[in-house]
Amino acid sequence: MPMTVEQLLAMARNVAVSEEELEAQRRSFAWGNTHIENERITRAMIDRAADRIPAR
């Protein structure tokens, strides 16, 4: 039997996300949003920019 959206959301609330996964998501979000406006933006450019930002 397929799970409902509510069941899936309840399961997702209990998933622990590592700092590495959060950083990967942050960079992916930044790339996706900037790439929409400028297709010349690369993931490598995002990585270089993110590496210059001090850790929180």
Short mmCIF file of the C-alpha atoms (twelve columns), coordinates in Angstrom:
data_MODEL
# 
_entry.id   MODEL 
# 
loop_
_atom_site.group_PDB 
_atom_site.id 
_atom_site.type_symbol 
_atom_site.label_atom_id 
_atom_site.label_alt_id 
_atom_site.label_comp_id 
_atom_site.label_asym_id 
_atom_site.label_seq_id 
_atom_site.Cartn_x 
_atom_site.Cartn_y 
_atom_site.Cartn_z 
_atom_site.pdbx_PDB_model_num 
ATOM 1  C CA . MET A 1  0.000  0.000  0.000   1 
ATOM 2  C CA . PRO A 2  1.451  3.409  -0.967  1 
ATOM 3  C CA . MET A 3  2.326  5.833  1.801   1 
ATOM 4  C CA . THR A 4  0.484  9.127  2.129   1 
ATOM 5  C CA . VAL A 5  2.214  12.467 1.949   1 
ATOM 6  C CA . GLU A 6  1.539  12.944 5.663   1 
ATOM 7  C CA . GLN A 7  3.274  9.656  6.482   1 
ATOM 8  C CA . LEU A 8  6.276  10.551 4.347   1 
ATOM 9  C CA . LEU A 9  6.541  13.991 5.965   1 
ATOM 10 C CA . ALA A 10 6.377  12.437 9.432   1 
ATOM 11 C CA . MET A 11 9.227  10.092 8.507   1 
ATOM 12 C CA . ALA A 12 11.274 12.933 7.020   1 
ATOM 13 C CA . ARG A 13 11.050 14.932 10.251  1 
ATOM 14 C CA . ASN A 14 13.144 12.280 11.990  1 
ATOM 15 C CA . VAL A 15 15.978 12.160 9.449   1 
ATOM 16 C CA . ALA A 16 19.276 13.507 10.756  1 
ATOM 17 C CA . VAL A 17 21.231 15.510 8.191   1 
ATOM 18 C CA . SER A 18 24.999 15.855 8.520   1 
ATOM 19 C CA . GLU A 19 26.884 19.130 8.173   1 
ATOM 20 C CA . GLU A 20 28.375 17.820 4.928   1 
ATOM 21 C CA . GLU A 21 24.919 17.137 3.496   1 
ATOM 22 C CA . LEU A 22 23.713 20.600 4.523   1 
ATOM 23 C CA . GLU A 23 26.716 22.203 2.836   1 
ATOM 24 C CA . ALA A 24 26.126 20.180 -0.339  1 
ATOM 25 C CA . GLN A 25 22.472 21.260 -0.356  1 
ATOM 26 C CA . ARG A 26 23.442 24.892 0.204   1 
ATOM 27 C CA . ARG A 27 25.871 24.836 -2.723  1 
ATOM 28 C CA . SER A 28 23.373 23.034 -4.955  1 
ATOM 29 C CA . PHE A 29 20.711 25.630 -4.117  1 
ATOM 30 C CA . ALA A 30 23.125 28.482 -4.847  1 
ATOM 31 C CA . TRP A 31 24.146 26.951 -8.167  1 
ATOM 32 C CA . GLY A 32 20.587 26.203 -9.230  1 
ATOM 33 C CA . ASN A 33 19.376 29.725 -8.529  1 
ATOM 34 C CA . THR A 34 22.329 31.519 -10.093 1 
ATOM 35 C CA . HIS A 35 22.470 29.195 -13.109 1 
ATOM 36 C CA . ILE A 36 18.890 30.092 -13.981 1 
ATOM 37 C CA . GLU A 37 19.938 33.730 -14.416 1 
ATOM 38 C CA . ASN A 38 23.369 33.090 -15.933 1 
ATOM 39 C CA . GLU A 39 24.122 29.773 -17.636 1 
ATOM 40 C CA . ARG A 40 27.851 30.503 -17.503 1 
ATOM 41 C CA . ILE A 41 27.847 29.965 -13.730 1 
ATOM 42 C CA . THR A 42 29.389 26.570 -12.980 1 
ATOM 43 C CA . ARG A 43 29.373 24.369 -9.912  1 
ATOM 44 C CA . ALA A 44 33.115 24.895 -9.674  1 
ATOM 45 C CA . MET A 45 32.548 28.649 -9.424  1 
ATOM 46 C CA . ILE A 46 30.058 28.098 -6.612  1 
ATOM 47 C CA . ASP A 47 32.509 25.798 -4.832  1 
ATOM 48 C CA . ARG A 48 35.309 28.372 -5.068  1 
ATOM 49 C CA . ALA A 49 33.054 31.125 -3.727  1 
ATOM 50 C CA . ALA A 50 31.741 28.943 -0.904  1 
ATOM 51 C CA . ASP A 51 35.269 27.916 0.068   1 
ATOM 52 C CA . ARG A 52 36.136 31.586 0.624   1 
ATOM 53 C CA . ILE A 53 33.255 32.057 3.088   1 
ATOM 54 C CA . PRO A 54 34.364 31.433 6.693   1 
ATOM 55 C CA . ALA A 55 32.764 28.425 8.409   1 
ATOM 56 C CA . ARG A 56 29.917 29.227 10.764  1 
# 
